[in-house]
Amino acid sequence: MQRNGDFSFHIPVLVNEVINLLNPRAGGLYLDGTVGGGGHARAILEASAPDGRLFALDQDAEAIREASLSLKPFGDRVILRQANFRRAREIFPELSFNGILLDLGVSSYQLDTPQRGFSCDHDGPLDMRMDRGLALNAADLLARLDKNELSRVLHDFGESPYSRKLARELASQRERGPIKTTGQLARIVRRAVPRQSERKTLVLTFQALRILVNDELDSLRQGLEILFQMLAPEGRLTVISYHSLEDRMVKHFFFKLVNPCICPPGLPVCSCGKVPQARLPNRKPVRPSTGEISSNPRCRSARLRAVEKLTSIQS
């Protein structure tokens, strides 16, 4: 695993499986929408040598700085920009990609840097902004949401069975003083739930706040639409997700591309006129091997899905 605050030991998840699905080749154009430490990007560049090009985005300025260093040996084959992937069309308006990768969620670097406020295991400021240019951090939002809004966030984004109880506890604590650190938040959660549920509830609570701060689900919803449009014919969009909310969204989006018909069940002939835009290279998500999980336990929940744009799509 990597050291605190250091991308240099970044371990890319499912990297061989990503390369097998993307099948990078010389002369191809590829987009890494979440470049992070650059591990997947490096593998794509190596596989597409000598002249494949990689365009990379990340909303975290520190990730972009690190990727610019780690990918420097590839010279002008790499173009890096700081932005959320849902802005890809705005940033690369004329490009059509042979392959696109999204590696969703929070990076190990972000988790292991207490100052970023992502982890329930390290005490630090309650921040959670992937883009530090965002106006509001987790502490700000926690102070502003009323009890019902807090309950909704914890239920919808954390799928927590204790959402109402946690919302009450958080609202009660705010009356005594602001919640400004990850340690404070973790202690409140531990007091509110049964001991056997502490760990899972902590993870889900931090997940819910992180999703809210970074608008992650709307980013993914918009980004999937935009990125599929940016694929060249026979190009593939690959997505690694780490929790059920993301994975369900990706699965349903891909399913609608492959099976767009909206006719009532049992109708003998399709009359809606909707035709498939893509095919699935794999029917089921690809998961890490036992060996990969052993060497990188944080990857255990990863799910890799891919969709391939059809050569000819009728409108």
PEBEL-V703995 format. One record per residue. RES is the residue in three letters. PHI is phi in radians with two decimals (NA if undefined). OMEGA is omega as a letter, one per 20 degrees, with the letter a starting at -180 (NA if undefined). Layout:
res=RES phi=PHI omega=OMEGA
res=RES phi=PHI omega=OMEGA
This chain:
res=MET phi=NA omega=a
res=GLN phi=-1.39 omega=r
res=ARG phi=-1.41 omega=r
res=ASN phi=-0.97 omega=r
res=GLY phi=1.15 omega=a
res=ASP phi=-2.38 omega=r
res=PHE phi=-1.40 omega=a
res=SER phi=-1.15 omega=r
res=PHE phi=-1.87 omega=r
res=HIS phi=-1.01 omega=r
res=ILE phi=-1.94 omega=r
res=PRO phi=-1.19 omega=a
res=VAL phi=-1.45 omega=r
res=LEU phi=0.91 omega=a
res=VAL phi=-1.12 omega=r
res=ASN phi=-1.16 omega=r
res=GLU phi=-1.18 omega=r
res=VAL phi=-1.09 omega=a
res=ILE phi=-1.13 omega=r
res=ASN phi=-1.08 omega=a
res=LEU phi=-1.35 omega=r
res=LEU phi=-1.28 omega=a
res=ASN phi=0.86 omega=a
res=PRO phi=-1.06 omega=a
res=ARG phi=-2.45 omega=r
res=ALA phi=-0.99 omega=r
res=GLY phi=1.47 omega=a
res=GLY phi=-1.38 omega=r
res=LEU phi=-2.00 omega=a
res=TYR phi=-2.32 omega=r
res=LEU phi=-2.18 omega=r
res=ASP phi=-1.85 omega=a
res=GLY phi=-1.42 omega=a
res=THR phi=-2.49 omega=a
res=VAL phi=-1.15 omega=r
res=GLY phi=0.93 omega=r
res=GLY phi=-1.37 omega=r
res=GLY phi=1.57 omega=a
res=GLY phi=-1.13 omega=r
res=HIS phi=-1.15 omega=a
res=ALA phi=-1.03 omega=r
res=ARG phi=-1.06 omega=a
res=ALA phi=-1.11 omega=r
res=ILE phi=-1.14 omega=r
res=LEU phi=-1.14 omega=r
res=GLU phi=-1.13 omega=a
res=ALA phi=-1.29 omega=a
res=SER phi=-1.81 omega=r
res=ALA phi=-1.08 omega=j
res=PRO phi=-1.66 omega=a
res=ASP phi=-2.32 omega=r
res=GLY phi=-1.13 omega=a
res=ARG phi=-2.07 omega=a
res=LEU phi=-2.11 omega=r
res=PHE phi=-1.93 omega=a
res=ALA phi=-2.24 omega=r
res=LEU phi=-2.19 omega=r
res=ASP phi=-2.82 omega=r
res=GLN phi=-1.40 omega=a
res=ASP phi=-1.61 omega=a
res=ALA phi=-1.05 omega=r
res=GLU phi=-1.18 omega=r
res=ALA phi=-1.14 omega=r
res=ILE phi=-1.11 omega=r
res=ARG phi=-1.09 omega=a
res=GLU phi=-1.17 omega=a
res=ALA phi=-1.09 omega=r
res=SER phi=-1.11 omega=r
res=LEU phi=-1.39 omega=a
res=SER phi=-1.21 omega=a
res=LEU phi=-1.76 omega=a
res=LYS phi=-0.98 omega=a
res=PRO phi=-1.05 omega=a
res=PHE phi=-1.55 omega=r
res=GLY phi=0.99 omega=a
res=ASP phi=-1.39 omega=r
res=ARG phi=-1.33 omega=a
res=VAL phi=-2.08 omega=r
res=ILE phi=-2.14 omega=a
res=LEU phi=-2.00 omega=r
res=ARG phi=-2.47 omega=r
res=GLN phi=-1.53 omega=r
res=ALA phi=-3.06 omega=r
res=ASN phi=-1.24 omega=a
res=PHE phi=-1.10 omega=r
res=ARG phi=-1.24 omega=r
res=ARG phi=-1.70 omega=a
res=ALA phi=-1.04 omega=a
res=ARG phi=-1.14 omega=r
res=GLU phi=-1.13 omega=a
res=ILE phi=-1.50 omega=r
res=PHE phi=-2.15 omega=a
res=PRO phi=-1.17 omega=a
res=GLU phi=-1.77 omega=a
res=LEU phi=-1.65 omega=r
res=SER phi=-2.25 omega=a
res=PHE phi=-1.80 omega=r
res=ASN phi=-1.40 omega=r
res=GLY phi=-2.85 omega=a
res=ILE phi=-2.35 omega=r
res=LEU phi=-2.18 omega=r
res=LEU phi=-2.14 omega=r
res=ASP phi=-2.00 omega=a
res=LEU phi=-1.37 omega=r
res=GLY phi=1.51 omega=a
res=VAL phi=-1.75 omega=a
res=SER phi=-1.46 omega=r
res=SER phi=-1.08 omega=r
res=TYR phi=-1.03 omega=a
res=GLN phi=-1.12 omega=r
res=LEU phi=-1.12 omega=a
res=ASP phi=-1.57 omega=r
res=THR phi=-1.89 omega=a
res=PRO phi=-0.96 omega=a
res=GLN phi=-1.14 omega=a
res=ARG phi=-1.47 omega=r
res=GLY phi=1.31 omega=a
res=PHE phi=-1.57 omega=a
res=SER phi=-1.85 omega=r
res=CYS phi=-1.42 omega=a
res=ASP phi=-1.70 omega=a
res=HIS phi=-2.22 omega=r
res=ASP phi=-1.43 omega=r
res=GLY phi=-2.96 omega=r
res=PRO phi=-1.08 omega=a
res=LEU phi=-1.43 omega=a
res=ASP phi=-1.80 omega=r
res=MET phi=1.27 omega=r
res=ARG phi=-1.43 omega=r
res=MET phi=-1.25 omega=r
res=ASP phi=-1.82 omega=a
res=ARG phi=-1.22 omega=r
res=GLY phi=-1.43 omega=r
res=LEU phi=-1.10 omega=a
res=ALA phi=-1.22 omega=a
res=LEU phi=-2.03 omega=r
res=ASN phi=-1.77 omega=a
res=ALA phi=-1.12 omega=r
res=ALA phi=-1.09 omega=r
res=ASP phi=-1.07 omega=a
res=LEU phi=-1.20 omega=r
res=LEU phi=-1.11 omega=r
res=ALA phi=-1.34 omega=a
res=ARG phi=-1.62 omega=a
res=LEU phi=-1.28 omega=r
res=ASP phi=-1.37 omega=a
res=LYS phi=-1.03 omega=a
res=ASN phi=-1.20 omega=r
res=GLU phi=-1.15 omega=r
res=LEU phi=-1.04 omega=r
res=SER phi=-1.06 omega=r
res=ARG phi=-1.11 omega=r
res=VAL phi=-1.06 omega=a
res=LEU phi=-1.16 omega=r
res=HIS phi=-1.34 omega=a
res=ASP phi=-1.32 omega=a
res=PHE phi=-1.75 omega=r
res=GLY phi=-1.98 omega=a
res=GLU phi=0.86 omega=a
res=SER phi=-1.55 omega=r
res=PRO phi=-1.24 omega=a
res=TYR phi=-1.85 omega=a
res=SER phi=-1.04 omega=a
res=ARG phi=-1.20 omega=a
res=LYS phi=-1.12 omega=r
res=LEU phi=-1.11 omega=r
res=ALA phi=-1.07 omega=r
res=ARG phi=-1.11 omega=a
res=GLU phi=-1.13 omega=a
res=LEU phi=-1.16 omega=r
res=ALA phi=-1.11 omega=r
res=SER phi=-1.13 omega=a
res=GLN phi=-1.12 omega=a
res=ARG phi=-1.10 omega=r
res=GLU phi=-1.19 omega=r
res=ARG phi=-1.58 omega=a
res=GLY phi=2.83 omega=a
res=PRO phi=-1.15 omega=r
res=ILE phi=-1.71 omega=a
res=LYS phi=-2.03 omega=a
res=THR phi=-2.22 omega=r
res=THR phi=-1.14 omega=r
res=GLY phi=-1.11 omega=r
res=GLN phi=-1.03 omega=a
res=LEU phi=-1.07 omega=a
res=ALA phi=-1.08 omega=a
res=ARG phi=-1.15 omega=r
res=ILE phi=-1.11 omega=r
res=VAL phi=-1.10 omega=a
res=ARG phi=-1.08 omega=r
res=ARG phi=-1.22 omega=a
res=ALA phi=-1.55 omega=a
res=VAL phi=-2.19 omega=r
res=PRO phi=-1.05 omega=a
res=ARG phi=-0.97 omega=a
res=GLN phi=-1.21 omega=a
res=SER phi=-1.82 omega=a
res=GLU phi=-0.98 omega=a
res=ARG phi=-1.08 omega=a
res=LYS phi=-1.09 omega=a
res=THR phi=-1.17 omega=r
res=LEU phi=-1.02 omega=a
res=VAL phi=-1.05 omega=a
res=LEU phi=-1.20 omega=r
res=THR phi=-1.15 omega=r
res=PHE phi=-1.14 omega=r
res=GLN phi=-1.05 omega=a
res=ALA phi=-1.06 omega=a
res=LEU phi=-1.16 omega=r
res=ARG phi=-1.10 omega=r
res=ILE phi=-1.07 omega=r
res=LEU phi=-1.13 omega=a
res=VAL phi=-1.01 omega=a
res=ASN phi=-1.73 omega=r
res=ASP phi=0.90 omega=a
res=GLU phi=-1.17 omega=a
res=LEU phi=-1.27 omega=r
res=ASP phi=-1.16 omega=r
res=SER phi=-1.05 omega=a
res=LEU phi=-1.19 omega=a
res=ARG phi=-1.02 omega=r
res=GLN phi=-1.23 omega=a
res=GLY phi=-1.11 omega=r
res=LEU phi=-1.04 omega=r
res=GLU phi=-1.06 omega=a
res=ILE phi=-1.14 omega=a
res=LEU phi=-1.19 omega=r
res=PHE phi=-1.11 omega=r
res=GLN phi=-1.10 omega=a
res=MET phi=-1.49 omega=r
res=LEU phi=-1.33 omega=r
res=ALA phi=-1.31 omega=r
res=PRO phi=-0.93 omega=a
res=GLU phi=1.26 omega=r
res=GLY phi=-1.30 omega=a
res=ARG phi=-2.13 omega=r
res=LEU phi=-1.82 omega=a
res=THR phi=-2.05 omega=a
res=VAL phi=-2.37 omega=r
res=ILE phi=-1.82 omega=r
res=SER phi=-2.07 omega=a
res=TYR phi=-2.24 omega=r
res=HIS phi=-2.56 omega=a
res=SER phi=-1.14 omega=a
res=LEU phi=-1.08 omega=r
res=GLU phi=-1.14 omega=a
res=ASP phi=-1.09 omega=r
res=ARG phi=-1.10 omega=r
res=MET phi=-1.10 omega=r
res=VAL phi=-1.12 omega=a
res=LYS phi=-1.03 omega=a
res=HIS phi=-1.19 omega=r
res=PHE phi=-1.12 omega=r
res=PHE phi=-1.10 omega=a
res=PHE phi=-1.07 omega=a
res=LYS phi=-1.20 omega=r
res=LEU phi=-1.20 omega=a
res=VAL phi=-1.49 omega=a
res=ASN phi=-2.26 omega=a
res=PRO phi=-1.47 omega=a
res=CYS phi=-1.01 omega=r
res=ILE phi=-2.02 omega=r
res=CYS phi=-1.17 omega=r
res=PRO phi=-1.04 omega=r
res=PRO phi=-1.00 omega=r
res=GLY phi=1.59 omega=r
res=LEU phi=-1.16 omega=a
res=PRO phi=-1.13 omega=a
res=VAL phi=-2.29 omega=r
res=CYS phi=-1.11 omega=r
res=SER phi=-2.11 omega=a
res=CYS phi=-1.41 omega=r
res=GLY phi=1.40 omega=a
res=LYS phi=-1.45 omega=a
res=VAL phi=-2.07 omega=r
res=PRO phi=-1.04 omega=r
res=GLN phi=-1.87 omega=a
res=ALA phi=-2.72 omega=r
res=ARG phi=-2.30 omega=r
res=LEU phi=-1.74 omega=r
res=PRO phi=-1.10 omega=r
res=ASN phi=-2.27 omega=r
res=ARG phi=-1.24 omega=a
res=LYS phi=-1.94 omega=r
res=PRO phi=-1.16 omega=r
res=VAL phi=-1.50 omega=a
res=ARG phi=-2.07 omega=a
res=PRO phi=-1.12 omega=r
res=SER phi=-1.30 omega=r
res=THR phi=-1.01 omega=r
res=GLY phi=-1.13 omega=r
res=GLU phi=-1.17 omega=r
res=ILE phi=-1.11 omega=r
res=SER phi=-1.10 omega=a
res=SER phi=-1.49 omega=a
res=ASN phi=-2.52 omega=a
res=PRO phi=-0.99 omega=a
res=ARG phi=-1.17 omega=a
res=CYS phi=-1.53 omega=a
res=ARG phi=-1.07 omega=a
res=SER phi=-1.63 omega=a
res=ALA phi=-1.17 omega=r
res=ARG phi=-2.33 omega=r
res=LEU phi=-1.90 omega=r
res=ARG phi=-2.12 omega=a
res=ALA phi=-2.50 omega=r
res=VAL phi=-2.41 omega=a
res=GLU phi=-2.03 omega=a
res=LYS phi=-1.24 omega=a
res=LEU phi=-1.22 omega=a
res=THR phi=-1.12 omega=a
res=SER phi=-2.22 omega=r
res=ILE phi=-2.08 omega=r
res=GLN phi=-1.44 omega=r
res=SER phi=-1.66 omega=NA
